[in-house]
Amino acid sequence: MKAFILKHYSKTEQLELAEVPKPSIKENEVLVEIHSASVNQLDSKLKSGEFKLLLPYKFPLILGHDVAGIVVEVGSKVKNFKIGDEVFSRVPDFHIGAFAEYIAINEEFVAPKPKNISMEEAASIPLVGLTVWQAFVKKANLKKGQKVFIQAGSGGVGTFAIQLAKHLGAFVATTTSEKNVELVKKLGADVVIDYKTQDFEDILKDYDLVLNSQDQKTLEKSIRILKQGGKVISISGPPDVAFAKEIGLNFFLRTVMFFLSFKTEKLAKKQNVDYSFLFMLANGKQLSEIGKLIESGIIKPIIDKIFPFEQTKDAIKYVESGRAKGKVIIKIK
């Protein structure tokens, strides 16, 4: 099969189109013919080696975490899927490989594709959807009437987060550029801040929750807009000790996490708010719940551009540019 492979960590070197063996499946796996995949910032960060301490991959590596496609083979112990099923998935860490024609996935990470959306739309959902679900539903227990600040509202995570927060009954503030104001308002944002001309710290106060996806300076300002007892959940770092323990890192790496997050933790404690780092985990059951929200029309996928498989390198460059509104998709079949 054809796949785009990465030979080693590099910020500048491009992926290479290669012919590789089609995956063979284990007894609890399904083989999916990939119709569409999406590109995430995580793919770029893995490529550059930013997560090599946390996720030490072997090479050559096929990137890509989000897939939508059709089951073409099932393992002997697979219970929930059959050949011909349309599915979507955020494949688990160390089993990635969506920038290819086929992928083997354990069925526990697979969910039925919502019937009312295309393969391209389905591929846009898993990583961002699970990230926001685990932040708002599992970690923060976001409730009706609470105030949440979502950074970068027109991005892949942001467009999903606004919709889920509104479904949960929250009051939503977000940042974007002037050209995307109407988009985020249409998705449900109550307060929209043009980050190029306004400082959200001057406008927002007494918020219950912040979903942080930006840099350290933005994170520190976000902590200061929270009310006492509020929460900031960061998907862009710094990783904290609780996260290190959760994924079973050794003492040395736990110590590294302590020093990485020390400044942030100290500020959070001073403001009497809770800081936590979220590294999303693949989960087929949660993805099925998200699929139901999509089928009911509560959440709509937002796609910026669709690239043909041959232009996978261009798709990655476009995501790295930071200009995408919603998700960037690779159409493989």
N, C-alpha and C positions, 0 to 999 in steps of 0.2 A: 504493500500500500504506500501511498504518498504521504509524507509528513514533513513539517518544518522542524528541524532539529537545532538545538543549541549545543555547541561543542565544549564551551567553557564560559565561565562568568565574564561578562564584558559590557561596558556601558556604550561602546561604540560599534562593536562587531554585530553584524546582522545574522538572523536565523538563516539556515540553509535548507532548501527543498531537497529531500532525499527519498530514496526508496528503502523502506524498512519492512520487516516481517509483520504480517497481520497478527494482532494479539491472539493468543490461545486463552480460553476461559477456564476458570476453576469451577468447582461444583456449585458454588453459591453466587456465581457471576453471570451477567448477561453481556453478550457482544452487541454493541450498538453501532449501526452505520450512521455516522455523524452527518447530519444535514446542515447544521449551523453551530457555530461557537461564538462566544463573545470575548472581547479583549478587556482585561481589567488592569488597573494600575499594579496589582499584585504580580502580574506576568512580567511587567517591566522591572519591578523591584527584584524579582527572582533572577531575571536575566543579568542585572547589574551586580548581583551578589550581595544585595542589601540584607537578605535574610539567611545568609549561609550559615550563621551560628545556630539559628533556630531550625532551619530546614536544609540540612546538608544533602543536597541531591547528588546523584551519580550522573555522569555524562556518557554518551550523548543523551540529551534531555529533550523531550517534546513538551513544550509549554501548553497552557490552556486549561482552565478550570471549569468552564461552563459549556455544557453540550445540550443539544436537542437533536433527536434522531429516531431511528426505528430499530427495534430489537430484531436481530437476524439469527441469533443463536442463544440458547439458554442452558445453564448448567443443570446437572442432574438433581440438585437440591433446591433449585429456585422455585418459590411458591407463588409469587405475586405477579409474575410477568410471563408472557408467551411471545413466540415469534410473530412479528407484525404489529406489536404494540408501539404506539408513539409515546416517547418518554422524554423527560428532561432531567438534568442532574448537575449539581456542583460536585465534581468528583473529589475524593478525599486527598489530602496532602500525601505525597510520595506515590500517588497513583494518578497523577495528572497526565494530560496528553490529548487535549481537545483539538489542537491544530494538526489534525490528521483525518484520515478517511474512516477509521474504525477505532473503537476503544472498548476495553473490557472493564466493567464496573460491578462491584458487589451490589446486589439488589437492595441492600439497606440504604444505599445512597441515591436510589433512583425513585422517581415519582411519575405518575401518568401526566403527560402533557395536557394542559388545559385545552379543551376542544375548540374554544372560540378564538384562539390566536394561532398565528403562523409559527413555523419552525424558527424563523428569525426572531420573532418576539419572544418565544419560549426560551431561546438561548440567552436572551438579555436578562433574565430574571434570577437564576439560582444564587450566584454569589452575593449580589447586592440585596436580594430579598432575604436571604438567610442572615446576612449581617445585621440588617435592620430588625428583623424578627427577634434575633437573639439579644439585641440591644434593648429594644422597647418592651417586648413581651416577657422574655426570660430574665434579663438582668435588672431592668428598671421597673418592671410591672407598671408601665405607664397607664394612668387612669384618666377618666373623663374630667375635663376642667383643668388639668395640669398644663403648665406652660413649658414648651420645649423649643429650644433653639437648634436648628439644623443648619450647619454650615454648607456652603456651596450647593444651594438648592437645585440648580439646573444640571448637576452632574448625575452620574449613574446611581450612586447611593442616595443622593439628595432627592431626586425625583420620586424614588420609591418611598423614602422616609417620610416625605410630606404626606403622601397618600395614606400610608399606614397610620401615621400619627392622627390625621383627621378622622380616619375610621374608628380609632380608639377614643375619639372625643377630645383630643388635646387642642390647645391654642398654639399655633405654629408661627415662629419667626424664622426667617432665613436670609441668607446673603446671596447675591448674584450680581451680574453686571446689568446695565440698563437695558441691553437688547433682550435679556431673558426674563424681565420682570413679568410680562404677561403670561409666560409659560408657567412660572411658579405660582402666580395668582390663580391660574386656571386649575392647577393641581390642588389648591386649597390653602396656600400660605396666607396667614392673616396680616403679618407684618413683613414687608420686603425691604431689605437694606441694600443699597447700591454700594458694594464694598470699595469701589473706586473713588467715591466722593463722600462716603459717610463712614463713621466709626461705630460699629455696633455697641461698643462699650458705653457710648454716650447716649444710646437710645434704649437699650434693654436693661431691665433690673428685676430682681426677685423671681428668677426662673427656676423651675423645678428640675429641669434636665437639659443637658447639652450633649449633642452628638458631635464630637470633635473629629474632623477629618483633615485638618490643616496642620500648620507648623507649630513649633513650641510657643512662639509669641502669641499666636491666636488662641492656643490652649490656655495660656496664663490669663489672658483677657476674659476668656469664657468662664473660668473659675470665679472671676470677680463679679459676673452678672448673676450668679446663682444666689438663691436665698439660703439661709442657714439650713443645713440638712439636705440640700439639693445634691444632685449627682451629675458628674461629667463622665461620660463613657467615650473613650478615645479609640478610634480604629487606625490611627496613624502613629501611635506611640506617645510617650515612651512606654515600653513594656514594664510591668511591675512585678514584684515578688510573688503576689498571689497568682498571677498568670504563670510564672515560672514553676510554681508548685503544682498548679493545675495540670500542666502538660508534662510534669515529671522531669524537669531539667535538673542537672547535677548541682552540687554546692557552688562550684565555680561560677556557673552561669546564673544561678540565683543571686550571687554576690554582684555580678555584672548588672543584673536587672535592678538591684537595690540602688546602685550608684546612678544608673540611667534615669531612674524615676525619683531620685531623692529630692530634687528641687521642686518638682511638681507635687509630690506628696506633702512636702513641707508647706507649700502655699495652700494646698487644699485643706490641710489641718488648721492652718491659721484662719481660713475663711469658714471653718466648720462645715465643709462639704466633703463628699465622698468621690474619690478618683478611682477609676478602674480602666484597665486596658482590655479590649476585646479583640481576640483573633478568632474569627468565625470558624466553626467546625461544620463539616458536611453532615447533613441529616435529611434522609428521605422523607420521614414522617412530617417534619416541619415544612418541608417543601410541598408536600401534599396539601397541608393546610393553606399555604400561600396560593397554591393552584386553585383552591376553592374560592378564594377571594377574587382571583382573576376571572374565573368562570362566572361569578356573580356580578362582574362589572365594577366591583369596588376599587380594584387597582388595575390600572392600564399600563402596559409596557411603553416606555419612551425610548425610541431609537433615533439616533442622529444619522449615522451612515452605515451602509452595508457594502463591504468589500468582497470581491470574488476571492476564492481560496489562493489564487496565484499572487494576490496583492496583500498577503498576510503581513509582510514587513511594513507596508504602507499603513495598514490598520494600526499596528503597534506604534508607529511614529505619530499618527494622529492622536492616539490616546495620550501619548507622552507630551504632546503640545499643550494639553490642558484646555483645549477649546471645545471638547465634545459636550453636546447637550443630550443628556441621557446616555444610552449605550452605543457602542461600536461593535458591529457584527461582522463575522466572516461567514460567507455562504459557501459551504463546501460541496454540497450536492444539490 
